């Protein structure tokens, strides 16, 4: 999947975050966890989750980082960048996917990245 910049990374999300989780909106329906990981290439990503309902992608996902600082930097640099023909909106998310335990593996069809 091709990832390119749109409007210099400026967009609708807050300038900083106090969470290590970002919610993604606008994912292409064919995108999977590997595509989300590629979108955040160069960042210290722990896990990517593509949300599915009844087995079908919803166009939303979550990205979990090792630190709040890393999530904040990713939000500032990647908000409104493109994945394929879609631009991706990023939001700081204090709740994430309720019950997601990063040490036990993914929820909602997600995939653990980097052996975490």
Residue pairs with C-beta under 8 A, 6 or more apart in sequence:
1 28
1 31
1 35
1 38
1 39
1 83
1 84
2 82
2 83
2 84
3 38
3 39
3 41
3 81
3 82
3 83
4 81
4 82
5 81
5 82
6 80
6 81
6 82
6 87
7 80
9 76
9 77
9 78
9 79
9 80
9 81
10 79
10 80
11 79
11 80
11 89
11 90
12 79
12 80
12 89
13 75
13 79
13 89
13 90
13 91
13 92
14 75
14 91
14 92
15 76
16 72
16 75
16 76
16 92
17 68
17 71
17 72
17 75
17 92
18 68
18 92
18 94
19 68
19 71
19 92
19 93
19 94
19 96
20 46
20 64
20 65
20 66
20 67
20 68
20 70
20 71
21 62
21 63
21 64
21 65
21 71
21 92
21 93
21 94
21 95
21 96
22 62
22 63
22 65
22 71
22 74
22 75
22 90
22 91
22 92
22 93
23 60
23 61
23 62
23 90
23 91
23 92
23 93
23 96
24 36
24 60
24 61
24 62
24 63
24 88
24 89
24 90
25 59
25 60
25 88
25 89
25 90
25 91
26 59
26 86
26 87
26 88
26 89
27 35
27 36
27 50
27 57
27 59
27 60
27 61
27 83
27 86
27 88
28 35
28 59
28 83
28 84
28 85
28 86
29 56
29 57
29 59
30 57
31 50
31 57
31 61
31 83
31 84
32 50
32 111
33 48
33 49
33 50
33 61
33 106
33 110
33 111
33 113
34 48
34 111
35 83
36 48
36 49
36 50
36 61
36 63
37 45
37 48
37 113
39 78
39 81
39 83
39 88
40 48
40 63
40 74
40 78
43 65
43 70
43 73
43 74
44 65
44 66
44 67
44 70
45 63
45 64
45 65
45 113
45 114
46 64
46 65
46 66
46 102
46 113
46 114
46 116
47 62
47 63
47 64
47 100
47 102
47 106
47 110
47 111
47 112
47 113
47 116
48 61
48 62
48 63
48 64
48 110
48 111
48 113
49 61
49 62
49 63
49 64
49 97
49 100
49 106
49 107
49 108
49 109
49 110
49 111
50 57
50 60
50 61
50 108
50 109
50 110
51 57
51 58
51 60
51 61
51 62
51 97
51 108
51 109
52 58
52 108
52 109
62 93
62 96
62 97
62 100
62 110
63 71
63 74
64 96
64 100
64 102
65 71
65 74
71 92
72 92
74 90
75 90
75 92
78 88
78 90
79 88
79 89
79 90
80 87
80 88
80 89
80 90
81 87
81 88
82 88
97 107
97 108
97 110
99 107
100 106
100 107
100 110
102 116
103 116
105 112
106 112
